Amino acid sequence: MNQQPVFDKQDQLDKVEAGLLQGESVLAVYDAIGAGTGFIGLTNKRIVIQDNSFVGKRTALTSIPYQQVQSVSYVSDKSVLGKFASSSTIAVQVGGALHEVQFRSHDKAVHAHNIVLWNIMR
């Protein structure tokens, strides 16, 4: 019983689907904002992050298997009035690297965080 993936942009979903391995399915693909990151894809096996910040206008598509993730954090900016800002970030710790992805909405960041957390806790 495969569920249809949630996604922001069809071309981003297509990129993640093009790289699927046997037995792998897409759960979500969210457009990211902020420096360097194009999108985050979440499958049942791994995290896929497109990073657009390489020198020479190069782009990297990085795959992170869930079993290599040490922690996932939900980070939210607060305004001076104590209300959440319109964007939120998740941070994924893998070895010595911290991968941060900033989302357009709180709900998308929470959903991505929960997918990663569920997969690393299995």
MOSUL-V635389 format. One record per residue. RES is the residue in three letters. PHI is phi as a letter, one per 40 degrees, with the letter a starting at -180 (* if undefined). OMEGA is omega in whole degrees, 0 to 359 (NA if undefined). NEAR is the number of other ideal C-beta (glycine too) atoms within 8 Angstrom. Layout:
# MOSUL-V635389
res->RES phi->PHI omega->OMEGA near->NEAR
res->RES phi->PHI omega->OMEGA near->NEAR
This chain:
# MOSUL-V635389
res->MET phi->* omega->179 near->2
res->ASN phi->c omega->178 near->4
res->GLN phi->c omega->175 near->5
res->GLN phi->c omega->180 near->4
res->PRO phi->c omega->171 near->10
res->VAL phi->c omega->182 near->8
res->PHE phi->a omega->178 near->11
res->ASP phi->c omega->185 near->9
res->LYS phi->b omega->183 near->9
res->GLN phi->d omega->182 near->6
res->ASP phi->c omega->177 near->6
res->GLN phi->c omega->176 near->15
res->LEU phi->d omega->180 near->13
res->ASP phi->d omega->179 near->8
res->LYS phi->c omega->180 near->12
res->VAL phi->c omega->180 near->13
res->GLU phi->c omega->180 near->8
res->ALA phi->c omega->182 near->6
res->GLY phi->b omega->182 near->9
res->LEU phi->c omega->175 near->9
res->LEU phi->c omega->180 near->6
res->GLN phi->d omega->180 near->3
res->GLY phi->g omega->182 near->5
res->GLU phi->b omega->177 near->10
res->SER phi->b omega->181 near->9
res->VAL phi->c omega->176 near->14
res->LEU phi->c omega->182 near->10
res->ALA phi->a omega->172 near->12
res->VAL phi->b omega->183 near->15
res->TYR phi->b omega->174 near->15
res->ASP phi->c omega->180 near->9
res->ALA phi->b omega->177 near->11
res->ILE phi->b omega->180 near->8
res->GLY phi->g omega->186 near->8
res->ALA phi->c omega->168 near->4
res->GLY phi->g omega->189 near->6
res->THR phi->c omega->178 near->16
res->GLY phi->c omega->179 near->9
res->PHE phi->a omega->172 near->14
res->ILE phi->b omega->175 near->13
res->GLY phi->b omega->180 near->15
res->LEU phi->b omega->177 near->12
res->THR phi->b omega->177 near->13
res->ASN phi->c omega->182 near->6
res->LYS phi->b omega->189 near->8
res->ARG phi->a omega->173 near->9
res->ILE phi->b omega->177 near->14
res->VAL phi->b omega->180 near->14
res->ILE phi->b omega->173 near->13
res->GLN phi->c omega->181 near->15
res->ASP phi->b omega->182 near->12
res->ASN phi->c omega->189 near->8
res->SER phi->c omega->181 near->6
res->PHE phi->c omega->181 near->9
res->VAL phi->d omega->178 near->3
res->GLY phi->g omega->179 near->4
res->LYS phi->f omega->177 near->4
res->ARG phi->c omega->182 near->6
res->THR phi->b omega->176 near->9
res->ALA phi->b omega->173 near->7
res->LEU phi->b omega->187 near->10
res->THR phi->b omega->177 near->9
res->SER phi->b omega->180 near->8
res->ILE phi->b omega->177 near->13
res->PRO phi->c omega->183 near->8
res->TYR phi->d omega->183 near->12
res->GLN phi->c omega->177 near->5
res->GLN phi->c omega->181 near->8
res->VAL phi->c omega->180 near->15
res->GLN phi->c omega->179 near->6
res->SER phi->a omega->174 near->7
res->VAL phi->b omega->182 near->12
res->SER phi->b omega->172 near->9
res->TYR phi->b omega->183 near->10
res->VAL phi->b omega->180 near->9
res->SER phi->b omega->175 near->10
res->ASP phi->c omega->176 near->9
res->LYS phi->b omega->175 near->8
res->SER phi->c omega->179 near->8
res->VAL phi->c omega->179 near->4
res->LEU phi->c omega->178 near->4
res->GLY phi->g omega->178 near->5
res->LYS phi->c omega->180 near->6
res->PHE phi->c omega->175 near->9
res->ALA phi->c omega->184 near->9
res->SER phi->c omega->178 near->6
res->SER phi->b omega->180 near->12
res->SER phi->b omega->186 near->16
res->THR phi->b omega->165 near->14
res->ILE phi->b omega->177 near->15
res->ALA phi->b omega->182 near->10
res->VAL phi->b omega->180 near->15
res->GLN phi->c omega->179 near->11
res->VAL phi->b omega->184 near->10
res->GLY phi->f omega->179 near->6
res->GLY phi->c omega->184 near->2
res->ALA phi->b omega->175 near->6
res->LEU phi->b omega->179 near->7
res->HIS phi->b omega->180 near->11
res->GLU phi->b omega->177 near->11
res->VAL phi->b omega->180 near->13
res->GLN phi->b omega->184 near->10
res->PHE phi->b omega->179 near->15
res->ARG phi->c omega->181 near->9
res->SER phi->a omega->177 near->9
res->HIS phi->d omega->184 near->11
res->ASP phi->c omega->180 near->6
res->LYS phi->c omega->178 near->12
res->ALA phi->c omega->179 near->15
res->VAL phi->c omega->180 near->10
res->HIS phi->c omega->179 near->11
res->ALA phi->c omega->178 near->15
res->HIS phi->d omega->183 near->12
res->ASN phi->c omega->176 near->8
res->ILE phi->c omega->180 near->11
res->VAL phi->c omega->180 near->15
res->LEU phi->d omega->180 near->9
res->TRP phi->d omega->182 near->8
res->ASN phi->c omega->179 near->10
res->ILE phi->c omega->180 near->11
res->MET phi->c omega->181 near->5
res->ARG phi->c omega->NA near->5
